[in-house]
Amino acid sequence: MEKVYSLSNINILRLRTVPEVNEKNILNYLTKNKKAWINKISSDLNINRITVRDVIKRLEKQGSVALIEKDKFQRKWYSINKNTEELYPRSIAEIGNSVKVKL
């Protein structure tokens, strides 16, 4: 059970995770893997499936992520929206690999 802090009539619930961190992790995952379904993202990033679903819905409303196909098993495949790739730079590892240093 999470701690609930109370300020007079206002209750503040401390979240276990920071939503922005989950969004960043999912966007980085989709950038690296091009497309994925919710259960795959959940298992690879070790984030609850419902949390991934909610983050994907939020990103879809923002236009950052798009539903690209539904397969015969009814899995919904998501991918980074083309415009989002321009807004978010490649992952740190990819940038590090592409930088050439002269000694």
C-alpha positions as CSV (number, residue, x, y, z in Angstrom):
1,M,0.0,0.0,0.0
2,E,1.3,3.4,-1.0
3,K,1.6,6.2,1.6
4,V,-1.1,8.8,1.4
5,Y,-0.1,12.3,2.6
6,S,-2.8,14.6,3.7
7,L,-2.9,18.4,3.6
8,S,-6.2,19.4,5.2
9,N,-8.8,18.3,2.7
10,I,-6.3,17.4,0.0
11,N,-4.9,13.8,-0.2
12,I,-1.7,13.3,-2.2
13,L,-0.9,9.8,-3.4
14,R,2.8,9.1,-4.0
15,L,3.2,7.2,-7.3
16,R,5.6,4.3,-7.5
17,T,7.0,5.5,-10.9
18,V,7.3,8.8,-12.6
19,P,5.1,8.8,-15.8
20,E,7.6,10.9,-17.8
21,V,10.3,8.2,-17.2
22,N,7.9,5.5,-18.5
23,E,7.1,7.6,-21.5
24,K,10.8,8.2,-22.3
25,N,11.6,4.5,-21.8
26,I,8.8,3.4,-24.1
27,L,9.7,5.9,-26.8
28,N,13.4,4.8,-26.7
29,Y,12.2,1.2,-26.9
30,L,10.1,1.9,-30.0
31,T,12.9,3.9,-31.5
32,K,15.3,1.0,-31.2
33,N,12.8,-1.8,-32.2
34,K,10.7,0.1,-34.8
35,K,7.5,-1.6,-33.8
36,A,6.2,-3.7,-30.9
37,W,3.0,-4.7,-29.1
38,I,2.1,-3.9,-25.5
39,N,3.0,-7.3,-23.9
40,K,6.4,-7.3,-25.6
41,I,7.2,-3.8,-24.4
42,S,6.0,-4.7,-20.9
43,S,8.1,-7.8,-20.6
44,D,11.3,-6.3,-22.1
45,L,11.1,-3.1,-20.0
46,N,9.8,-4.8,-16.9
47,I,6.9,-2.4,-16.6
48,N,3.3,-3.4,-15.7
49,R,1.2,-4.2,-18.9
50,I,-1.6,-1.9,-17.7
51,T,0.9,0.9,-17.2
52,V,2.3,0.4,-20.7
53,R,-1.2,0.4,-22.2
54,D,-2.0,3.7,-20.4
55,V,1.3,5.3,-21.5
56,I,0.7,4.1,-25.1
57,K,-2.8,5.6,-25.1
58,R,-1.4,8.9,-23.8
59,L,1.4,9.0,-26.4
60,E,-1.1,8.1,-29.1
61,K,-3.3,11.1,-28.1
62,Q,-0.2,13.3,-28.3
63,G,0.6,12.0,-31.7
64,S,4.0,10.5,-30.7
65,V,3.0,6.9,-31.2
66,A,0.7,5.4,-33.8
67,L,-1.1,2.0,-34.1
68,I,0.3,0.6,-37.3
69,E,-1.3,-2.8,-37.6
70,K,-3.4,-5.5,-35.9
71,D,-2.3,-9.1,-36.5
72,K,-4.4,-12.3,-36.7
73,F,-3.9,-12.8,-32.9
74,Q,-5.4,-9.3,-32.3
75,R,-2.1,-7.9,-31.1
76,K,-1.9,-4.2,-31.7
77,W,1.5,-3.1,-33.1
78,Y,2.7,0.4,-32.3
79,S,5.4,2.4,-33.8
80,I,6.9,5.9,-33.3
81,N,5.1,8.5,-35.4
82,K,7.4,9.9,-38.2
83,N,7.2,13.5,-36.7
84,T,8.2,12.2,-33.3
85,E,11.5,10.7,-34.6
86,E,12.5,14.3,-35.5
87,L,11.6,15.6,-32.1
88,Y,13.3,12.9,-30.0
89,P,17.0,12.3,-30.7
90,R,18.3,8.8,-31.1
91,S,19.2,6.9,-28.0
92,I,22.5,7.7,-26.2
93,A,24.1,4.4,-27.3
94,E,23.4,5.1,-30.9
95,I,24.7,8.6,-30.7
96,G,27.8,7.4,-28.9
97,N,28.5,4.8,-31.6
98,S,28.1,7.4,-34.4
99,V,30.5,9.9,-32.9
100,K,34.1,9.6,-34.2
101,V,36.8,11.0,-32.1
102,K,40.3,11.9,-33.6
103,L,43.2,11.3,-31.3
